[in-house]
Amino acid sequence: MTIGISGAGAGHSPLRTGPSAKANAAAAFEQILESFKKAAAQTPEERVREAVLKKHDISEADYSRLPPEKREAIDREVAAAVKQLHERKTGVPAGETPYALVSKLLG
């Protein structure tokens, strides 16, 4: 008794190859590369701002059309996030200068 699977999935490979698959892969790679270049060119503060705007599901254009009190609220959230980022990266509380820290340590 022999069991064959010659008809199952004939012509339908889960891994597509060929010119169109290569073009799609190249396009996807270029899109990922451009996203990386954009993020790498931004300052940490710019990335924080972008993340806060994304969290609120608004674009820069939407932000510019917000009433002043809503823009101020978002600006405060961005400032707090930047402060938190600074403290996490440096271990130094925002507003503390190296001189003030040394003075505290040495008394």
Phi and psi restraints in degrees (range 20) as a CNS / XPLOR table:
assign (resid 1 and name C) (resid 2 and name N)
       (resid 2 and name CA) (resid 2 and name C) 1.0 -120.2 20.0 2
assign (resid 2 and name N) (resid 2 and name CA)
       (resid 2 and name C) (resid 3 and name N) 1.0 141.6 20.0 2
assign (resid 2 and name C) (resid 3 and name N)
       (resid 3 and name CA) (resid 3 and name C) 1.0 -117.3 20.0 2
assign (resid 3 and name N) (resid 3 and name CA)
       (resid 3 and name C) (resid 4 and name N) 1.0 126.8 20.0 2
assign (resid 3 and name C) (resid 4 and name N)
       (resid 4 and name CA) (resid 4 and name C) 1.0 -118.3 20.0 2
assign (resid 4 and name N) (resid 4 and name CA)
       (resid 4 and name C) (resid 5 and name N) 1.0 156.4 20.0 2
assign (resid 4 and name C) (resid 5 and name N)
       (resid 5 and name CA) (resid 5 and name C) 1.0 -126.5 20.0 2
assign (resid 5 and name N) (resid 5 and name CA)
       (resid 5 and name C) (resid 6 and name N) 1.0 29.9 20.0 2
assign (resid 5 and name C) (resid 6 and name N)
       (resid 6 and name CA) (resid 6 and name C) 1.0 -61.2 20.0 2
assign (resid 6 and name N) (resid 6 and name CA)
       (resid 6 and name C) (resid 7 and name N) 1.0 -30.4 20.0 2
assign (resid 6 and name C) (resid 7 and name N)
       (resid 7 and name CA) (resid 7 and name C) 1.0 -89.9 20.0 2
assign (resid 7 and name N) (resid 7 and name CA)
       (resid 7 and name C) (resid 8 and name N) 1.0 -17.8 20.0 2
assign (resid 7 and name C) (resid 8 and name N)
       (resid 8 and name CA) (resid 8 and name C) 1.0 -72.4 20.0 2
assign (resid 8 and name N) (resid 8 and name CA)
       (resid 8 and name C) (resid 9 and name N) 1.0 117.9 20.0 2
assign (resid 8 and name C) (resid 9 and name N)
       (resid 9 and name CA) (resid 9 and name C) 1.0 71.3 20.0 2
assign (resid 9 and name N) (resid 9 and name CA)
       (resid 9 and name C) (resid 10 and name N) 1.0 18.3 20.0 2
assign (resid 9 and name C) (resid 10 and name N)
       (resid 10 and name CA) (resid 10 and name C) 1.0 -60.0 20.0 2
assign (resid 10 and name N) (resid 10 and name CA)
       (resid 10 and name C) (resid 11 and name N) 1.0 126.2 20.0 2
assign (resid 10 and name C) (resid 11 and name N)
       (resid 11 and name CA) (resid 11 and name C) 1.0 81.8 20.0 2
assign (resid 11 and name N) (resid 11 and name CA)
       (resid 11 and name C) (resid 12 and name N) 1.0 0.4 20.0 2
assign (resid 11 and name C) (resid 12 and name N)
       (resid 12 and name CA) (resid 12 and name C) 1.0 -120.1 20.0 2
assign (resid 12 and name N) (resid 12 and name CA)
       (resid 12 and name C) (resid 13 and name N) 1.0 81.0 20.0 2
assign (resid 12 and name C) (resid 13 and name N)
       (resid 13 and name CA) (resid 13 and name C) 1.0 -82.9 20.0 2
assign (resid 13 and name N) (resid 13 and name CA)
       (resid 13 and name C) (resid 14 and name N) 1.0 133.3 20.0 2
assign (resid 13 and name C) (resid 14 and name N)
       (resid 14 and name CA) (resid 14 and name C) 1.0 -65.5 20.0 2
assign (resid 14 and name N) (resid 14 and name CA)
       (resid 14 and name C) (resid 15 and name N) 1.0 -24.7 20.0 2
assign (resid 14 and name C) (resid 15 and name N)
       (resid 15 and name CA) (resid 15 and name C) 1.0 -104.7 20.0 2
assign (resid 15 and name N) (resid 15 and name CA)
       (resid 15 and name C) (resid 16 and name N) 1.0 107.6 20.0 2
assign (resid 15 and name C) (resid 16 and name N)
       (resid 16 and name CA) (resid 16 and name C) 1.0 -85.4 20.0 2
assign (resid 16 and name N) (resid 16 and name CA)
       (resid 16 and name C) (resid 17 and name N) 1.0 141.5 20.0 2
assign (resid 16 and name C) (resid 17 and name N)
       (resid 17 and name CA) (resid 17 and name C) 1.0 -129.6 20.0 2
assign (resid 17 and name N) (resid 17 and name CA)
       (resid 17 and name C) (resid 18 and name N) 1.0 168.6 20.0 2
assign (resid 17 and name C) (resid 18 and name N)
       (resid 18 and name CA) (resid 18 and name C) 1.0 120.1 20.0 2
assign (resid 18 and name N) (resid 18 and name CA)
       (resid 18 and name C) (resid 19 and name N) 1.0 178.0 20.0 2
assign (resid 18 and name C) (resid 19 and name N)
       (resid 19 and name CA) (resid 19 and name C) 1.0 -59.9 20.0 2
assign (resid 19 and name N) (resid 19 and name CA)
       (resid 19 and name C) (resid 20 and name N) 1.0 -43.4 20.0 2
assign (resid 19 and name C) (resid 20 and name N)
       (resid 20 and name CA) (resid 20 and name C) 1.0 -69.1 20.0 2
assign (resid 20 and name N) (resid 20 and name CA)
       (resid 20 and name C) (resid 21 and name N) 1.0 -36.8 20.0 2
assign (resid 20 and name C) (resid 21 and name N)
       (resid 21 and name CA) (resid 21 and name C) 1.0 -66.9 20.0 2
assign (resid 21 and name N) (resid 21 and name CA)
       (resid 21 and name C) (resid 22 and name N) 1.0 -40.1 20.0 2
assign (resid 21 and name C) (resid 22 and name N)
       (resid 22 and name CA) (resid 22 and name C) 1.0 -66.9 20.0 2
assign (resid 22 and name N) (resid 22 and name CA)
       (resid 22 and name C) (resid 23 and name N) 1.0 -39.0 20.0 2
assign (resid 22 and name C) (resid 23 and name N)
       (resid 23 and name CA) (resid 23 and name C) 1.0 -65.4 20.0 2
assign (resid 23 and name N) (resid 23 and name CA)
       (resid 23 and name C) (resid 24 and name N) 1.0 -41.4 20.0 2
assign (resid 23 and name C) (resid 24 and name N)
       (resid 24 and name CA) (resid 24 and name C) 1.0 -64.4 20.0 2
assign (resid 24 and name N) (resid 24 and name CA)
       (resid 24 and name C) (resid 25 and name N) 1.0 -41.8 20.0 2
assign (resid 24 and name C) (resid 25 and name N)
       (resid 25 and name CA) (resid 25 and name C) 1.0 -65.5 20.0 2
assign (resid 25 and name N) (resid 25 and name CA)
       (resid 25 and name C) (resid 26 and name N) 1.0 -40.5 20.0 2
assign (resid 25 and name C) (resid 26 and name N)
       (resid 26 and name CA) (resid 26 and name C) 1.0 -65.8 20.0 2
assign (resid 26 and name N) (resid 26 and name CA)
       (resid 26 and name C) (resid 27 and name N) 1.0 -40.6 20.0 2
assign (resid 26 and name C) (resid 27 and name N)
       (resid 27 and name CA) (resid 27 and name C) 1.0 -65.6 20.0 2
assign (resid 27 and name N) (resid 27 and name CA)
       (resid 27 and name C) (resid 28 and name N) 1.0 -42.0 20.0 2
assign (resid 27 and name C) (resid 28 and name N)
       (resid 28 and name CA) (resid 28 and name C) 1.0 -63.9 20.0 2
assign (resid 28 and name N) (resid 28 and name CA)
       (resid 28 and name C) (resid 29 and name N) 1.0 -41.9 20.0 2
assign (resid 28 and name C) (resid 29 and name N)
       (resid 29 and name CA) (resid 29 and name C) 1.0 -62.0 20.0 2
assign (resid 29 and name N) (resid 29 and name CA)
       (resid 29 and name C) (resid 30 and name N) 1.0 -44.0 20.0 2
assign (resid 29 and name C) (resid 30 and name N)
       (resid 30 and name CA) (resid 30 and name C) 1.0 -62.4 20.0 2
assign (resid 30 and name N) (resid 30 and name CA)
       (resid 30 and name C) (resid 31 and name N) 1.0 -38.5 20.0 2
assign (resid 30 and name C) (resid 31 and name N)
       (resid 31 and name CA) (resid 31 and name C) 1.0 -65.3 20.0 2
assign (resid 31 and name N) (resid 31 and name CA)
       (resid 31 and name C) (resid 32 and name N) 1.0 -43.2 20.0 2
assign (resid 31 and name C) (resid 32 and name N)
       (resid 32 and name CA) (resid 32 and name C) 1.0 -64.6 20.0 2
assign (resid 32 and name N) (resid 32 and name CA)
       (resid 32 and name C) (resid 33 and name N) 1.0 -43.1 20.0 2
assign (resid 32 and name C) (resid 33 and name N)
       (resid 33 and name CA) (resid 33 and name C) 1.0 -62.5 20.0 2
assign (resid 33 and name N) (resid 33 and name CA)
       (resid 33 and name C) (resid 34 and name N) 1.0 -43.2 20.0 2
assign (resid 33 and name C) (resid 34 and name N)
       (resid 34 and name CA) (resid 34 and name C) 1.0 -64.2 20.0 2
assign (resid 34 and name N) (resid 34 and name CA)
       (resid 34 and name C) (resid 35 and name N) 1.0 -39.8 20.0 2
assign (resid 34 and name C) (resid 35 and name N)
       (resid 35 and name CA) (resid 35 and name C) 1.0 -62.4 20.0 2
assign (resid 35 and name N) (resid 35 and name CA)
       (resid 35 and name C) (resid 36 and name N) 1.0 -41.8 20.0 2
assign (resid 35 and name C) (resid 36 and name N)
       (resid 36 and name CA) (resid 36 and name C) 1.0 -64.5 20.0 2
assign (resid 36 and name N) (resid 36 and name CA)
       (resid 36 and name C) (resid 37 and name N) 1.0 -44.7 20.0 2
assign (resid 36 and name C) (resid 37 and name N)
       (resid 37 and name CA) (resid 37 and name C) 1.0 -61.4 20.0 2
assign (resid 37 and name N) (resid 37 and name CA)
       (resid 37 and name C) (resid 38 and name N) 1.0 -40.6 20.0 2
assign (resid 37 and name C) (resid 38 and name N)
       (resid 38 and name CA) (resid 38 and name C) 1.0 -63.4 20.0 2
assign (resid 38 and name N) (resid 38 and name CA)
       (resid 38 and name C) (resid 39 and name N) 1.0 -46.4 20.0 2
assign (resid 38 and name C) (resid 39 and name N)
       (resid 39 and name CA) (resid 39 and name C) 1.0 -65.5 20.0 2
assign (resid 39 and name N) (resid 39 and name CA)
       (resid 39 and name C) (resid 40 and name N) 1.0 -38.7 20.0 2
assign (resid 39 and name C) (resid 40 and name N)
       (resid 40 and name CA) (resid 40 and name C) 1.0 -67.6 20.0 2
assign (resid 40 and name N) (resid 40 and name CA)
       (resid 40 and name C) (resid 41 and name N) 1.0 -29.7 20.0 2
assign (resid 40 and name C) (resid 41 and name N)
       (resid 41 and name CA) (resid 41 and name C) 1.0 -80.1 20.0 2
assign (resid 41 and name N) (resid 41 and name CA)
       (resid 41 and name C) (resid 42 and name N) 1.0 -16.5 20.0 2
assign (resid 41 and name C) (resid 42 and name N)
       (resid 42 and name CA) (resid 42 and name C) 1.0 -82.4 20.0 2
assign (resid 42 and name N) (resid 42 and name CA)
       (resid 42 and name C) (resid 43 and name N) 1.0 150.1 20.0 2
assign (resid 42 and name C) (resid 43 and name N)
       (resid 43 and name CA) (resid 43 and name C) 1.0 -76.5 20.0 2
assign (resid 43 and name N) (resid 43 and name CA)
       (resid 43 and name C) (resid 44 and name N) 1.0 161.7 20.0 2
assign (resid 43 and name C) (resid 44 and name N)
       (resid 44 and name CA) (resid 44 and name C) 1.0 -57.0 20.0 2
assign (resid 44 and name N) (resid 44 and name CA)
       (resid 44 and name C) (resid 45 and name N) 1.0 -36.1 20.0 2
assign (resid 44 and name C) (resid 45 and name N)
       (resid 45 and name CA) (resid 45 and name C) 1.0 -65.4 20.0 2
assign (resid 45 and name N) (resid 45 and name CA)
       (resid 45 and name C) (resid 46 and name N) 1.0 -39.3 20.0 2
assign (resid 45 and name C) (resid 46 and name N)
       (resid 46 and name CA) (resid 46 and name C) 1.0 -65.9 20.0 2
assign (resid 46 and name N) (resid 46 and name CA)
       (resid 46 and name C) (resid 47 and name N) 1.0 -39.0 20.0 2
assign (resid 46 and name C) (resid 47 and name N)
       (resid 47 and name CA) (resid 47 and name C) 1.0 -66.0 20.0 2
assign (resid 47 and name N) (resid 47 and name CA)
       (resid 47 and name C) (resid 48 and name N) 1.0 -38.1 20.0 2
assign (resid 47 and name C) (resid 48 and name N)
       (resid 48 and name CA) (resid 48 and name C) 1.0 -63.4 20.0 2
assign (resid 48 and name N) (resid 48 and name CA)
       (resid 48 and name C) (resid 49 and name N) 1.0 -46.1 20.0 2
assign (resid 48 and name C) (resid 49 and name N)
       (resid 49 and name CA) (resid 49 and name C) 1.0 -60.1 20.0 2
assign (resid 49 and name N) (resid 49 and name CA)
       (resid 49 and name C) (resid 50 and name N) 1.0 -45.3 20.0 2
assign (resid 49 and name C) (resid 50 and name N)
       (resid 50 and name CA) (resid 50 and name C) 1.0 -60.5 20.0 2
assign (resid 50 and name N) (resid 50 and name CA)
       (resid 50 and name C) (resid 51 and name N) 1.0 -40.5 20.0 2
assign (resid 50 and name C) (resid 51 and name N)
       (resid 51 and name CA) (resid 51 and name C) 1.0 -65.6 20.0 2
assign (resid 51 and name N) (resid 51 and name CA)
       (resid 51 and name C) (resid 52 and name N) 1.0 -40.2 20.0 2
assign (resid 51 and name C) (resid 52 and name N)
       (resid 52 and name CA) (resid 52 and name C) 1.0 -65.8 20.0 2
assign (resid 52 and name N) (resid 52 and name CA)
       (resid 52 and name C) (resid 53 and name N) 1.0 -43.9 20.0 2
assign (resid 52 and name C) (resid 53 and name N)
       (resid 53 and name CA) (resid 53 and name C) 1.0 -62.9 20.0 2
assign (resid 53 and name N) (resid 53 and name CA)
       (resid 53 and name C) (resid 54 and name N) 1.0 -40.2 20.0 2
assign (resid 53 and name C) (resid 54 and name N)
       (resid 54 and name CA) (resid 54 and name C) 1.0 -64.2 20.0 2
assign (resid 54 and name N) (resid 54 and name CA)
       (resid 54 and name C) (resid 55 and name N) 1.0 -39.9 20.0 2
assign (resid 54 and name C) (resid 55 and name N)
       (resid 55 and name CA) (resid 55 and name C) 1.0 -58.0 20.0 2
assign (resid 55 and name N) (resid 55 and name CA)
       (resid 55 and name C) (resid 56 and name N) 1.0 -37.8 20.0 2
assign (resid 55 and name C) (resid 56 and name N)
       (resid 56 and name CA) (resid 56 and name C) 1.0 -89.1 20.0 2
assign (resid 56 and name N) (resid 56 and name CA)
       (resid 56 and name C) (resid 57 and name N) 1.0 2.1 20.0 2
assign (resid 56 and name C) (resid 57 and name N)
       (resid 57 and name CA) (resid 57 and name C) 1.0 57.9 20.0 2
assign (resid 57 and name N) (resid 57 and name CA)
       (resid 57 and name C) (resid 58 and name N) 1.0 45.4 20.0 2
assign (resid 57 and name C) (resid 58 and name N)
       (resid 58 and name CA) (resid 58 and name C) 1.0 -131.8 20.0 2
assign (resid 58 and name N) (resid 58 and name CA)
       (resid 58 and name C) (resid 59 and name N) 1.0 150.8 20.0 2
assign (resid 58 and name C) (resid 59 and name N)
       (resid 59 and name CA) (resid 59 and name C) 1.0 -94.6 20.0 2
assign (resid 59 and name N) (resid 59 and name CA)
       (resid 59 and name C) (resid 60 and name N) 1.0 174.2 20.0 2
assign (resid 59 and name C) (resid 60 and name N)
       (resid 60 and name CA) (resid 60 and name C) 1.0 -60.6 20.0 2
assign (resid 60 and name N) (resid 60 and name CA)
       (resid 60 and name C) (resid 61 and name N) 1.0 -39.1 20.0 2
assign (resid 60 and name C) (resid 61 and name N)
       (resid 61 and name CA) (resid 61 and name C) 1.0 -63.8 20.0 2
assign (resid 61 and name N) (resid 61 and name CA)
       (resid 61 and name C) (resid 62 and name N) 1.0 -42.4 20.0 2
assign (resid 61 and name C) (resid 62 and name N)
       (resid 62 and name CA) (resid 62 and name C) 1.0 -62.1 20.0 2
assign (resid 62 and name N) (resid 62 and name CA)
       (resid 62 and name C) (resid 63 and name N) 1.0 -42.7 20.0 2
assign (resid 62 and name C) (resid 63 and name N)
       (resid 63 and name CA) (resid 63 and name C) 1.0 -59.0 20.0 2
assign (resid 63 and name N) (resid 63 and name CA)
       (resid 63 and name C) (resid 64 and name N) 1.0 -43.6 20.0 2
assign (resid 63 and name C) (resid 64 and name N)
       (resid 64 and name CA) (resid 64 and name C) 1.0 -66.3 20.0 2
assign (resid 64 and name N) (resid 64 and name CA)
       (resid 64 and name C) (resid 65 and name N) 1.0 -21.5 20.0 2
assign (resid 64 and name C) (resid 65 and name N)
       (resid 65 and name CA) (resid 65 and name C) 1.0 -92.4 20.0 2
assign (resid 65 and name N) (resid 65 and name CA)
       (resid 65 and name C) (resid 66 and name N) 1.0 -4.2 20.0 2
assign (resid 65 and name C) (resid 66 and name N)
       (resid 66 and name CA) (resid 66 and name C) 1.0 -68.9 20.0 2
assign (resid 66 and name N) (resid 66 and name CA)
       (resid 66 and name C) (resid 67 and name N) 1.0 153.4 20.0 2
assign (resid 66 and name C) (resid 67 and name N)
       (resid 67 and name CA) (resid 67 and name C) 1.0 -65.2 20.0 2
assign (resid 67 and name N) (resid 67 and name CA)
       (resid 67 and name C) (resid 68 and name N) 1.0 153.6 20.0 2
assign (resid 67 and name C) (resid 68 and name N)
       (resid 68 and name CA) (resid 68 and name C) 1.0 -52.7 20.0 2
assign (resid 68 and name N) (resid 68 and name CA)
       (resid 68 and name C) (resid 69 and name N) 1.0 -40.1 20.0 2
assign (resid 68 and name C) (resid 69 and name N)
       (resid 69 and name CA) (resid 69 and name C) 1.0 -66.7 20.0 2
assign (resid 69 and name N) (resid 69 and name CA)
       (resid 69 and name C) (resid 70 and name N) 1.0 -33.7 20.0 2
assign (resid 69 and name C) (resid 70 and name N)
       (resid 70 and name CA) (resid 70 and name C) 1.0 -73.8 20.0 2
assign (resid 70 and name N) (resid 70 and name CA)
       (resid 70 and name C) (resid 71 and name N) 1.0 -37.7 20.0 2
assign (resid 70 and name C) (resid 71 and name N)
       (resid 71 and name CA) (resid 71 and name C) 1.0 -62.6 20.0 2
assign (resid 71 and name N) (resid 71 and name CA)
       (resid 71 and name C) (resid 72 and name N) 1.0 -41.6 20.0 2
assign (resid 71 and name C) (resid 72 and name N)
       (resid 72 and name CA) (resid 72 and name C) 1.0 -62.9 20.0 2
assign (resid 72 and name N) (resid 72 and name CA)
       (resid 72 and name C) (resid 73 and name N) 1.0 -39.3 20.0 2
assign (resid 72 and name C) (resid 73 and name N)
       (resid 73 and name CA) (resid 73 and name C) 1.0 -63.4 20.0 2
assign (resid 73 and name N) (resid 73 and name CA)
       (resid 73 and name C) (resid 74 and name N) 1.0 -42.3 20.0 2
assign (resid 73 and name C) (resid 74 and name N)
       (resid 74 and name CA) (resid 74 and name C) 1.0 -67.9 20.0 2
assign (resid 74 and name N) (resid 74 and name CA)
       (resid 74 and name C) (resid 75 and name N) 1.0 -40.1 20.0 2
assign (resid 74 and name C) (resid 75 and name N)
       (resid 75 and name CA) (resid 75 and name C) 1.0 -60.8 20.0 2
assign (resid 75 and name N) (resid 75 and name CA)
       (resid 75 and name C) (resid 76 and name N) 1.0 -39.8 20.0 2
assign (resid 75 and name C) (resid 76 and name N)
       (resid 76 and name CA) (resid 76 and name C) 1.0 -65.2 20.0 2
assign (resid 76 and name N) (resid 76 and name CA)
       (resid 76 and name C) (resid 77 and name N) 1.0 -38.9 20.0 2
assign (resid 76 and name C) (resid 77 and name N)
       (resid 77 and name CA) (resid 77 and name C) 1.0 -65.4 20.0 2
assign (resid 77 and name N) (resid 77 and name CA)
       (resid 77 and name C) (resid 78 and name N) 1.0 -40.3 20.0 2
assign (resid 77 and name C) (resid 78 and name N)
       (resid 78 and name CA) (resid 78 and name C) 1.0 -64.7 20.0 2
assign (resid 78 and name N) (resid 78 and name CA)
       (resid 78 and name C) (resid 79 and name N) 1.0 -44.7 20.0 2
assign (resid 78 and name C) (resid 79 and name N)
       (resid 79 and name CA) (resid 79 and name C) 1.0 -61.2 20.0 2
assign (resid 79 and name N) (resid 79 and name CA)
       (resid 79 and name C) (resid 80 and name N) 1.0 -42.1 20.0 2
assign (resid 79 and name C) (resid 80 and name N)
       (resid 80 and name CA) (resid 80 and name C) 1.0 -65.0 20.0 2
assign (resid 80 and name N) (resid 80 and name CA)
       (resid 80 and name C) (resid 81 and name N) 1.0 -39.4 20.0 2
assign (resid 80 and name C) (resid 81 and name N)
       (resid 81 and name CA) (resid 81 and name C) 1.0 -67.6 20.0 2
assign (resid 81 and name N) (resid 81 and name CA)
       (resid 81 and name C) (resid 82 and name N) 1.0 -38.3 20.0 2
assign (resid 81 and name C) (resid 82 and name N)
       (resid 82 and name CA) (resid 82 and name C) 1.0 -66.6 20.0 2
assign (resid 82 and name N) (resid 82 and name CA)
       (resid 82 and name C) (resid 83 and name N) 1.0 -42.0 20.0 2
assign (resid 82 and name C) (resid 83 and name N)
       (resid 83 and name CA) (resid 83 and name C) 1.0 -60.3 20.0 2
assign (resid 83 and name N) (resid 83 and name CA)
       (resid 83 and name C) (resid 84 and name N) 1.0 -44.7 20.0 2
assign (resid 83 and name C) (resid 84 and name N)
       (resid 84 and name CA) (resid 84 and name C) 1.0 -63.3 20.0 2
assign (resid 84 and name N) (resid 84 and name CA)
       (resid 84 and name C) (resid 85 and name N) 1.0 -40.7 20.0 2
assign (resid 84 and name C) (resid 85 and name N)
       (resid 85 and name CA) (resid 85 and name C) 1.0 -61.7 20.0 2
assign (resid 85 and name N) (resid 85 and name CA)
       (resid 85 and name C) (resid 86 and name N) 1.0 -45.4 20.0 2
assign (resid 85 and name C) (resid 86 and name N)
       (resid 86 and name CA) (resid 86 and name C) 1.0 -59.0 20.0 2
assign (resid 86 and name N) (resid 86 and name CA)
       (resid 86 and name C) (resid 87 and name N) 1.0 -47.7 20.0 2
assign (resid 86 and name C) (resid 87 and name N)
       (resid 87 and name CA) (resid 87 and name C) 1.0 -63.9 20.0 2
assign (resid 87 and name N) (resid 87 and name CA)
       (resid 87 and name C) (resid 88 and name N) 1.0 -38.6 20.0 2
assign (resid 87 and name C) (resid 88 and name N)
       (resid 88 and name CA) (resid 88 and name C) 1.0 -68.8 20.0 2
assign (resid 88 and name N) (resid 88 and name CA)
       (resid 88 and name C) (resid 89 and name N) 1.0 -39.1 20.0 2
assign (resid 88 and name C) (resid 89 and name N)
       (resid 89 and name CA) (resid 89 and name C) 1.0 -73.3 20.0 2
assign (resid 89 and name N) (resid 89 and name CA)
       (resid 89 and name C) (resid 90 and name N) 1.0 -39.3 20.0 2
assign (resid 89 and name C) (resid 90 and name N)
       (resid 90 and name CA) (resid 90 and name C) 1.0 -101.2 20.0 2
assign (resid 90 and name N) (resid 90 and name CA)
       (resid 90 and name C) (resid 91 and name N) 1.0 -22.8 20.0 2
assign (resid 90 and name C) (resid 91 and name N)
       (resid 91 and name CA) (resid 91 and name C) 1.0 77.2 20.0 2
assign (resid 91 and name N) (resid 91 and name CA)
       (resid 91 and name C) (resid 92 and name N) 1.0 4.9 20.0 2
assign (resid 91 and name C) (resid 92 and name N)
       (resid 92 and name CA) (resid 92 and name C) 1.0 -108.5 20.0 2
assign (resid 92 and name N) (resid 92 and name CA)
       (resid 92 and name C) (resid 93 and name N) 1.0 125.0 20.0 2
assign (resid 92 and name C) (resid 93 and name N)
       (resid 93 and name CA) (resid 93 and name C) 1.0 -59.3 20.0 2
assign (resid 93 and name N) (resid 93 and name CA)
       (resid 93 and name C) (resid 94 and name N) 1.0 141.0 20.0 2
assign (resid 93 and name C) (resid 94 and name N)
       (resid 94 and name CA) (resid 94 and name C) 1.0 -59.4 20.0 2
assign (resid 94 and name N) (resid 94 and name CA)
       (resid 94 and name C) (resid 95 and name N) 1.0 140.7 20.0 2
assign (resid 94 and name C) (resid 95 and name N)
       (resid 95 and name CA) (resid 95 and name C) 1.0 93.0 20.0 2
assign (resid 95 and name N) (resid 95 and name CA)
       (resid 95 and name C) (resid 96 and name N) 1.0 -15.7 20.0 2
assign (resid 95 and name C) (resid 96 and name N)
       (resid 96 and name CA) (resid 96 and name C) 1.0 -87.2 20.0 2
assign (resid 96 and name N) (resid 96 and name CA)
       (resid 96 and name C) (resid 97 and name N) 1.0 127.4 20.0 2
assign (resid 96 and name C) (resid 97 and name N)
       (resid 97 and name CA) (resid 97 and name C) 1.0 -92.4 20.0 2
assign (resid 97 and name N) (resid 97 and name CA)
       (resid 97 and name C) (resid 98 and name N) 1.0 157.3 20.0 2
assign (resid 97 and name C) (resid 98 and name N)
       (resid 98 and name CA) (resid 98 and name C) 1.0 -57.0 20.0 2
assign (resid 98 and name N) (resid 98 and name CA)
       (resid 98 and name C) (resid 99 and name N) 1.0 -38.1 20.0 2
assign (resid 98 and name C) (resid 99 and name N)
       (resid 99 and name CA) (resid 99 and name C) 1.0 -62.2 20.0 2
assign (resid 99 and name N) (resid 99 and name CA)
       (resid 99 and name C) (resid 100 and name N) 1.0 -44.3 20.0 2
assign (resid 99 and name C) (resid 100 and name N)
       (resid 100 and name CA) (resid 100 and name C) 1.0 -63.1 20.0 2
assign (resid 100 and name N) (resid 100 and name CA)
       (resid 100 and name C) (resid 101 and name N) 1.0 -37.6 20.0 2
assign (resid 100 and name C) (resid 101 and name N)
       (resid 101 and name CA) (resid 101 and name C) 1.0 -67.4 20.0 2
assign (resid 101 and name N) (resid 101 and name CA)
       (resid 101 and name C) (resid 102 and name N) 1.0 -43.0 20.0 2
assign (resid 101 and name C) (resid 102 and name N)
       (resid 102 and name CA) (resid 102 and name C) 1.0 -63.4 20.0 2
assign (resid 102 and name N) (resid 102 and name CA)
       (resid 102 and name C) (resid 103 and name N) 1.0 -41.4 20.0 2
assign (resid 102 and name C) (resid 103 and name N)
       (resid 103 and name CA) (resid 103 and name C) 1.0 -60.6 20.0 2
assign (resid 103 and name N) (resid 103 and name CA)
       (resid 103 and name C) (resid 104 and name N) 1.0 -40.6 20.0 2
assign (resid 103 and name C) (resid 104 and name N)
       (resid 104 and name CA) (resid 104 and name C) 1.0 -65.2 20.0 2
assign (resid 104 and name N) (resid 104 and name CA)
       (resid 104 and name C) (resid 105 and name N) 1.0 -42.4 20.0 2
assign (resid 104 and name C) (resid 105 and name N)
       (resid 105 and name CA) (resid 105 and name C) 1.0 -67.4 20.0 2
assign (resid 105 and name N) (resid 105 and name CA)
       (resid 105 and name C) (resid 106 and name N) 1.0 -41.1 20.0 2
assign (resid 105 and name C) (resid 106 and name N)
       (resid 106 and name CA) (resid 106 and name C) 1.0 -89.1 20.0 2
assign (resid 106 and name N) (resid 106 and name CA)
       (resid 106 and name C) (resid 107 and name N) 1.0 -11.6 20.0 2
